[in-house]
Amino acid sequence: MPRQHMLWGFSEQRWRQLQHQMRVKEERIVELETENAILHLKLAECQERTKRRSREARLCALLRMRQCHQKLQRDVKEFRQSFLVLLQSYQDDFRSCLSDVMAAVQRTQLSLEALQACQSEATHLQQRLQELESRYYLEQQRRRALHNSLVELKGNIRVHCRIRPFLSFDNKLDGSASQNCPTPGEVVHAADDETVLVRCALPGRPTTDKTYSFERVYGPAASQAVVFEDLRPLLISLLDGYNVCIMAYGQTGSGKSYTMLGPHSEDDPTLLSGAREDLGIIPRAAEELFRYTLWLISENPSRSPKVDVSIVEIYNNNVFDLLAKDNSTVMSGTKFQMVSTQEGRSEVPRLTCRAVTSAVEFVGLIHRGVKLRVQHPTLVHKNSSRSHLMVTATLTTASSLGSTDPPGQALARLQLVDLAGSECAAVSGVTGSALKETSFINRSLAALADVLGALSEHRDHIPYRNSKLTHLLQDSIGGDAKLLMILCVSPGQKHMAETLRGLTFGARARQAERRAPRRRPPSPQMQKPGVGLAGSRAPS
């Protein structure tokens, strides 16, 4: 019984708990139903607001579309009005242009008739121009023939003599002067433009006068420009296809290098920056040569002349390439041998040739070469050249595209030679290696005198190969070039013996006879009127 009573008490208690839990859950269900009802109300309100906003947005969009439609209608109306105005304007312009076109057609018909008349006149003028070109070409042929005849009338080998001024150091040299001389110690004078007068006053002998005649004689006051002006015709012959050689001969200190190059300056980079009146033959010839080439290019651009330069020195009877030496005054030791071509010309194989495009570049090469030239001071000259300097400028044609002429065809060659000075060892005071140099110089100049003597005596054998100098000058001396020798002499009494030897050498050179200078045959292109070198007149 007690056990049943405990079980019943436990079941009742459990039942009460379950009943309490059911009441709590029922209350919770009621609360949830209430919340759901509230949420449904809120959802209904949100849906109503959303519908209302959607209707408002549609109304706003319709309003904006209506406004845009009204604006478009206004724009269309304005555009239509503008189009009508523009159409009217275009119609007016079209009618005006149509009228202008009709007038232009009428004028074109008249112009066509006038053009046909002009074409007929142009054909007539072209025929007349061809006739004038033919006459021009014939006149150029006559000019070249007359110019060449005028140059050749002055002699096969022309010799000009230049007497340098009497300088201050000449007074320090031994020897007495003639009392009739205007300057003490001065015994050489220019009697006139073609005569040199030497007043010989030897101890114990009466004073005698000796005269020498040359094609041109320059006194001490003659300028560099005057000297160059007399040889300018030779450069015109160069353009006509003739080889030209200009050389300066004389004793040490007589002004050869000054005549050929100008004043001596170690700092002058181009030899053209000094005073204009002091420029020598070489820089003036370079300027003249490139002035001619520029003129020729303007006459015929299809054929552009090109200038190649080589510089050699003959030192102790050996040929040295000054353009191949390094930038030093010490001999590089590279010697070049000479050969004779099948045509009988003397050439130096593997000789360096540089193309130049201006006078400044030309003379700049020469300046660098001259700095490498062997020089030693003597009692006669503080910068005595101990070698013969030879500058060769070869004028060639550079054919353009489409030209039928062979490229690089040589037209003519210009040789500019500054010979080493002849000297007496007793006067110059040289010893050792300088004495050996003097011996080689005098022997080479003696070989040159022998060649000229053989030519003047009409010998069968001309000893060109007795010296590298005469071998290298064989083409020029032998007749392949128009040769001009400038004989430079000193006016002082002390140098009279060397002066007389030089004047005798010059007089002997004038007597040399050789074959007529030869002009290179022009190419077919050059033979056309007004084309190339052969068909052009040198600028004045």
C-alpha positions in Angstrom: 0.0 0.0 0.0 2.7 2.5 0.7 4.4 1.6 -2.5 1.2 2.3 -4.6 0.7 5.5 -2.7 4.3 6.6 -3.8 3.7 5.7 -7.4 0.4 7.5 -7.4 2.0 10.5 -6.0 4.8 10.5 -8.6 2.4 10.1 -11.5 0.3 12.9 -10.3 3.3 15.1 -10.0 4.4 14.1 -13.5 0.9 14.8 -14.9 0.9 18.2 -13.4 4.3 19.0 -15.0 3.0 17.9 -18.4 -0.1 19.9 -17.9 1.9 22.9 -17.1 4.1 22.4 -20.1 1.0 22.1 -22.3 -0.3 25.4 -21.0 3.0 27.1 -21.6 3.1 25.7 -25.2 -0.5 26.8 -25.8 0.4 30.3 -24.6 3.4 30.2 -26.9 1.3 29.1 -29.8 -1.1 32.0 -29.1 1.8 34.4 -29.0 3.2 33.1 -32.3 -0.2 33.3 -33.9 -0.5 36.8 -32.7 3.0 37.7 -34.1 2.1 36.0 -37.4 -1.1 38.1 -37.6 0.9 41.2 -37.0 3.5 40.2 -39.6 0.7 39.5 -42.1 -0.7 43.0 -41.4 2.8 44.5 -41.9 3.3 42.5 -45.1 0.0 43.7 -46.4 0.9 47.3 -45.6 4.3 46.9 -47.4 2.7 45.4 -50.4 0.2 48.3 -50.5 3.0 50.8 -50.2 5.0 49.0 -53.0 2.0 49.0 -55.3 1.5 52.7 -54.6 5.1 53.6 -55.3 5.1 51.5 -58.5 2.1 53.4 -59.7 3.8 56.7 -58.8 7.0 55.6 -60.7 5.0 54.7 -63.8 3.2 58.0 -63.6 6.5 59.8 -63.4 8.0 57.9 -66.3 4.9 58.6 -68.4 5.2 62.3 -67.5 8.9 62.4 -68.5 8.2 60.5 -71.8 5.4 63.1 -72.6 7.8 65.9 -71.9 10.5 64.3 -74.2 7.9 63.7 -76.9 6.8 67.3 -76.8 10.5 68.4 -77.0 11.1 66.1 -79.9 8.1 67.5 -81.7 9.5 71.0 -81.2 13.0 69.9 -82.5 11.5 68.2 -85.5 9.6 71.3 -86.3 12.7 73.5 -86.0 14.8 71.0 -88.0 12.1 71.0 -90.8 12.2 74.7 -90.9 16.1 74.7 -91.1 16.0 72.0 -93.7 13.7 74.0 -95.9 15.9 77.1 -95.6 19.1 75.1 -96.3 17.4 73.4 -99.3 16.5 76.7 -100.7 20.1 77.9 -100.2 21.5 74.8 -101.9 19.1 75.2 -104.8 20.3 78.8 -105.3 24.0 77.7 -105.1 23.4 74.9 -107.5 21.9 77.2 -110.0 24.8 79.6 -109.5 27.4 76.8 -109.8 25.7 75.4 -112.9 26.0 78.8 -114.5 29.7 79.0 -113.5 30.4 75.5 -114.9 28.8 76.4 -118.2 31.0 79.5 -118.4 34.0 77.5 -117.4 33.3 75.0 -120.2 33.2 77.8 -122.7 36.5 79.2 -121.3 38.1 75.8 -121.4 37.2 75.4 -125.1 38.8 78.7 -125.8 41.9 77.7 -123.6 42.2 74.4 -125.5 42.4 76.3 -128.7 45.1 78.6 -127.2 47.0 75.5 -125.8 47.1 73.9 -129.2 48.6 77.1 -130.5 51.1 77.2 -127.6 52.1 73.5 -128.2 52.8 74.3 -131.8 54.9 77.3 -130.7 56.7 75.1 -128.1 57.6 72.5 -130.7 59.1 75.3 -132.8 61.0 76.6 -129.8 62.3 73.1 -128.9 63.7 72.7 -132.4 65.3 76.1 -132.0 66.7 75.1 -128.6 68.3 72.0 -130.1 69.9 74.1 -132.8 71.3 76.4 -130.1 72.6 73.5 -128.1 74.4 72.2 -131.1 75.9 75.6 -131.7 76.8 75.9 -128.0 78.6 72.5 -128.1 80.5 73.5 -131.2 81.5 76.8 -129.5 82.7 74.9 -126.4 84.8 72.6 -128.6 86.3 75.7 -130.2 86.9 77.3 -126.8 88.7 74.2 -125.5 90.8 74.0 -128.6 91.7 77.7 -128.4 92.4 77.6 -124.7 94.6 74.5 -125.1 96.4 76.2 -128.0 96.9 79.3 -125.9 98.3 77.3 -123.0 100.6 75.3 -125.3 101.9 78.4 -127.0 103.6 79.2 -123.7 105.8 76.2 -124.0 105.8 72.4 -123.4 107.3 72.9 -120.0 106.6 76.3 -118.6 108.9 77.8 -116.1 108.0 80.7 -113.8 110.6 82.3 -111.6 109.8 83.9 -108.2 112.3 86.0 -106.3 111.6 86.0 -102.6 112.0 89.2 -100.6 115.3 90.1 -99.0 114.8 89.0 -95.3 116.5 90.2 -92.1 118.5 87.1 -91.6 120.1 87.5 -95.1 122.1 90.5 -93.6 123.7 88.1 -91.2 125.2 85.9 -93.9 128.7 86.5 -95.3 129.3 88.2 -98.6 129.3 91.7 -99.9 126.7 93.3 -102.2 127.0 95.4 -105.2 127.0 99.1 -104.5 124.3 99.7 -107.2 121.8 97.3 -105.5 118.9 99.1 -103.9 119.1 96.7 -100.9 122.5 95.8 -99.4 123.3 92.2 -100.3 120.6 91.9 -102.9 121.9 90.7 -106.2 118.9 89.1 -108.0 116.2 91.3 -109.5 113.2 91.1 -111.8 114.3 93.2 -114.8 110.7 92.8 -116.2 107.9 90.3 -116.2 110.0 87.8 -118.2 113.6 88.5 -117.3 115.7 87.8 -114.2 118.9 89.9 -113.7 121.7 88.6 -111.6 124.5 91.0 -110.6 127.6 88.9 -110.1 130.2 90.7 -107.9 133.1 88.4 -107.2 136.3 89.5 -105.3 139.0 90.6 -107.7 136.7 90.6 -110.7 134.6 93.2 -112.4 130.8 93.1 -111.8 128.9 91.3 -114.5 125.2 91.0 -115.2 123.6 87.8 -116.2 120.0 87.6 -117.5 117.6 84.6 -117.7 114.3 84.6 -119.5 111.2 82.7 -118.4 107.5 82.7 -119.2 106.9 84.8 -116.1 109.0 86.4 -113.5 107.7 87.6 -110.1 109.6 90.2 -108.1 109.7 90.2 -104.2 106.6 92.3 -104.1 104.4 89.9 -106.1 101.6 88.5 -104.0 100.4 84.9 -103.7 97.2 85.8 -105.6 99.2 87.1 -108.6 101.2 83.9 -108.7 98.1 81.8 -108.6 96.3 83.8 -111.2 98.9 83.0 -113.8 98.4 79.3 -113.3 94.6 79.3 -113.1 94.3 78.4 -116.9 95.9 75.1 -116.1 93.0 74.2 -113.8 90.6 74.9 -116.7 92.7 72.5 -118.7 92.2 70.0 -115.9 88.5 70.2 -116.4 89.0 69.7 -120.1 90.5 66.3 -119.4 94.2 67.1 -119.3 96.6 66.0 -116.5 98.3 69.0 -114.8 101.5 69.1 -112.8 102.7 72.1 -110.8 106.0 71.9 -109.0 108.2 74.3 -107.0 112.0 74.0 -107.4 114.7 76.0 -105.7 117.4 76.0 -103.0 116.6 75.7 -99.3 115.0 78.8 -97.9 114.0 80.2 -101.3 110.2 80.2 -100.6 109.0 76.9 -102.2 106.9 75.8 -99.4 105.5 79.3 -98.8 104.6 79.4 -102.5 102.9 76.0 -102.5 101.4 75.9 -99.0 101.5 79.4 -97.5 103.0 80.5 -94.2 104.3 77.7 -91.9 102.1 77.2 -88.9 102.0 74.2 -86.6 98.7 75.3 -85.0 96.8 76.0 -88.2 94.5 73.0 -88.7 93.4 73.7 -92.3 95.9 76.1 -93.9 92.8 78.1 -94.8 92.3 80.0 -91.6 95.2 82.4 -92.1 95.2 85.7 -93.9 93.6 85.3 -97.3 96.4 86.9 -99.2 98.9 84.4 -97.7 97.3 81.3 -99.0 99.6 79.2 -101.2 98.9 77.4 -104.5 97.7 74.2 -103.0 94.8 75.7 -100.8 93.9 78.1 -103.6 93.8 75.2 -106.2 91.7 73.2 -103.8 89.1 76.0 -103.5 89.1 76.5 -107.2 88.8 72.8 -107.9 85.7 72.4 -105.7 84.2 75.6 -107.0 84.4 74.0 -110.5 83.0 70.7 -109.3 80.0 72.4 -107.6 79.4 74.3 -110.9 79.6 71.0 -112.8 77.1 69.3 -110.5 74.7 72.2 -111.0 75.1 71.9 -114.8 74.6 68.1 -114.8 73.4 66.5 -111.5 73.4 63.0 -113.0 77.2 62.9 -113.1 78.8 64.0 -109.8 82.5 64.5 -110.0 84.6 63.0 -107.1 88.0 64.0 -105.9 90.5 61.4 -104.4 93.7 62.6 -102.8 97.0 60.8 -102.1 100.1 62.3 -100.4 103.6 60.8 -100.6 107.0 62.0 -99.7 110.3 60.9 -101.3 112.8 60.7 -98.5 116.3 59.3 -99.0 115.1 58.0 -102.4 112.3 56.0 -100.8 108.6 56.6 -101.3 106.5 56.9 -98.1 102.7 57.2 -97.9 101.9 60.1 -95.6 98.3 59.2 -95.4 99.2 55.7 -94.2 101.5 56.8 -91.4 100.4 57.2 -87.8 100.1 60.6 -86.2 103.8 61.1 -85.5 106.7 62.7 -87.1 108.8 59.5 -86.8 109.2 57.5 -90.1 106.9 54.5 -89.9 109.4 52.4 -92.0 106.7 51.4 -94.5 108.3 51.8 -97.9 106.4 51.6 -101.2 107.8 50.3 -104.4 107.0 51.7 -107.8 105.8 49.7 -110.8 105.1 50.5 -114.5 101.6 49.7 -115.8 101.0 48.1 -119.2 100.2 51.6 -120.5 103.7 52.7 -119.4 102.5 54.7 -116.4 104.4 54.9 -113.2 102.3 53.9 -110.2 102.7 53.1 -106.5 100.6 50.0 -105.6 98.5 50.0 -102.4 98.8 53.8 -102.1 96.3 55.3 -99.7 93.7 57.5 -101.5 91.1 59.5 -99.5 87.9 60.9 -101.0 87.3 64.5 -100.1 84.2 66.6 -100.5 85.3 70.1 -99.8 88.4 72.4 -100.0 88.7 72.4 -96.2 88.7 68.6 -96.0 91.3 68.5 -98.9 93.7 71.0 -97.2 93.1 69.4 -93.8 94.5 66.1 -95.2 97.5 68.0 -96.6 98.1 69.7 -93.3 98.1 66.3 -91.5 100.5 64.9 -94.1 102.8 67.9 -93.9 103.1 67.5 -90.2 104.5 64.0 -90.8 107.0 65.3 -93.4 110.7 65.0 -92.4 112.1 68.4 -91.4 115.5 69.4 -89.8 116.8 72.9 -89.0 119.9 74.1 -91.0 121.9 77.3 -91.0 119.9 78.4 -94.0 116.4 77.5 -92.8 115.1 76.5 -89.4 112.3 74.3 -90.9 114.1 72.8 -93.8 112.1 70.1 -95.6 114.3 67.0 -96.1 112.0 65.2 -98.6 110.0 65.9 -101.7 106.3 66.3 -101.1 103.8 65.2 -103.8 100.1 65.7 -103.6 97.9 64.1 -106.2 94.2 64.9 -106.7 92.4 62.5 -109.1 89.1 63.8 -110.5 86.7 60.9 -111.3 83.0 60.6 -112.2 80.5 59.0 -109.9 77.8 57.9 -112.2 74.2 58.0 -110.9 71.6 55.3 -111.0 70.4 54.7 -114.5 73.6 56.0 -116.1 75.3 53.9 -118.7 78.8 55.3 -117.9 81.2 53.1 -116.0 81.5 54.2 -112.4 84.7 55.7 -111.1 86.0 56.7 -114.5 89.1 58.9 -114.1 88.9 62.2 -116.0 92.1 64.0 -115.1 94.9 64.2 -112.4 96.4 67.2 -110.7 99.9 66.9 -109.2 101.2 69.5 -106.8 104.9 69.0 -105.9 106.9 70.8 -103.3 110.5 69.7 -104.0 113.1 69.6 -101.3 115.6 72.4 -101.6 119.0 72.0 -103.2 121.8 73.1 -100.9 125.5 73.3 -100.3 126.6 71.4 -97.2 129.2 74.1 -96.5 126.5 76.8 -96.4 123.8 74.8 -94.6 126.2 73.4 -92.0 124.5 70.0 -92.0 126.4 66.9 -90.6 125.6 63.3 -89.9 122.2 62.1 -91.0 121.3 65.5 -92.3 124.3 65.4 -94.6 123.1 62.1 -95.9 119.7 63.6 -96.6 121.4 66.5 -98.4 123.2 64.0 -100.6 120.0 62.2 -101.5 118.2 65.5 -102.2 120.9 66.8 -104.5 121.2 63.5 -106.3 117.5 63.3 -107.0 117.5 66.9 -108.2 120.5 66.1 -110.4 118.6 63.2 -111.8 115.7 65.6 -112.6 118.2 67.8 -114.4 119.5 64.8 -116.3 116.0 63.9 -117.5 115.3 67.4 -118.7 118.7 67.6 -120.3 118.0 64.3 -122.2 114.7 65.7 -123.4 116.3 68.9 -124.6 119.0 67.0 -126.4 116.4 64.6 -128.0 118.2 61.5 -126.6 116.6 58.1 -127.3 116.9 57.0 -123.7 115.5 59.2 -121.0 116.9 58.2 -117.5 113.6 58.4 -115.6 114.6 55.4 -113.3 117.8 56.9 -112.0 115.7 58.3 -109.1 112.4 57.6 -107.4 111.6 61.3 -107.9 112.0 61.2 -111.7 110.3 57.8 -111.9 107.3 59.1 -110.0 107.2 62.2 -112.2 107.7 60.3 -115.4 104.1 60.7 -116.6 104.2 64.5 -115.9 107.6 65.2 -117.4 107.2 62.8 -120.2 104.3 64.6 -121.7 101.1 63.2 -120.1 100.5 66.5 -118.2 100.7 70.2 -118.7 103.7 71.0 -116.6 104.5 74.2 -114.8 107.6 74.7 -112.8 107.9 77.5 -110.3 111.6 78.3 -109.8 112.1 80.0 -106.4 115.4 81.9 -105.9 116.9 83.8 -103.0 118.1 87.4 -103.7 121.1 87.4 -101.4 124.8 87.5 -102.4 125.6 84.5 -100.2 123.2 82.3 -102.1 124.3 83.4 -105.6 126.0 80.1 -106.5 122.9 78.1 -105.8 120.7 80.8 -107.4 122.8 80.6 -110.6 122.5 76.8 -110.6 118.7 77.1 -110.2 118.3 79.6 -112.9 120.5 77.5 -115.2 118.3 74.5 -114.4 115.1 76.5 -115.2 116.5 77.7 -118.5 117.5 74.2 -119.4 114.0 72.9 -118.4 112.5 75.4 -120.9 114.4 73.8 -123.7 113.1 70.3 -123.0 110.8 69.1 -125.7 108.3 66.3 -125.2 105.2 64.9 -126.9 102.1 67.0 -126.8 100.0 66.7 -123.6 97.4 64.1 -124.0 93.7 64.5 -123.1 91.8 61.5 -121.8 89.1 60.6 -124.4 85.6 61.6 -123.1 82.9 59.0 -122.6 79.9 59.0 -124.9 77.9 60.8 -122.2 80.6 63.5 -122.0 80.4 64.0 -125.8 76.8 65.2 -125.6 76.3 68.9 -125.7 76.4 70.6 -122.3 77.1 67.3 -120.4 79.9 66.5 -118.1 83.4 68.1 -118.1 84.0 68.0 -121.9 80.7 69.7 -122.6 80.9 72.4 -120.0 82.5 75.8 -119.8 84.4 76.5 -116.6 82.9 79.3 -114.5 84.6 82.6 -114.6 
